[in-house]
Amino acid sequence: MDNEKSYESKAKKDLLDLITTRMPFGKYKGRVICDLPETYLVWFSQKGFPDGRIGTLLQIMYGIKAEGIEHIVYSLRSKLQHKR
């Protein structure tokens, strides 16, 4: 049960980070991770994702876009913006 809560907590943090973390380098420096073009994420998947948290987030977003479920991320972002 604790592992399930831990997983849920990590998943929530990952989703929040996808809509708040900005790309720290490269062609799309400053752009929020969830707004990166799919072609850029595909390029990383072919060349190798960077180490660390940014690489993890890029991999997650690549998977989300590859599965065609990015609407989940955008819906969350919209809900959070309306709460502010």
Sequence and secondary structure as in RCSB ss.txt:
>XXXX:A:sequence
MDNEKSYESKAKKDLLDLITTRMPFGKYKGRVICDLPETYLVWFSQKGFPDGRIGTLLQIMYGIKAEGIEHIVYS
LRSKLQHKR
>XXXX:A:secstr
 HHHHHHHHHHHHHHHHHHH B  SSTTTTSBGGGS HHHHHHHHHH   SHHHHHHHHHHHHHHHHT HHHHHH
HHHHHHHH 
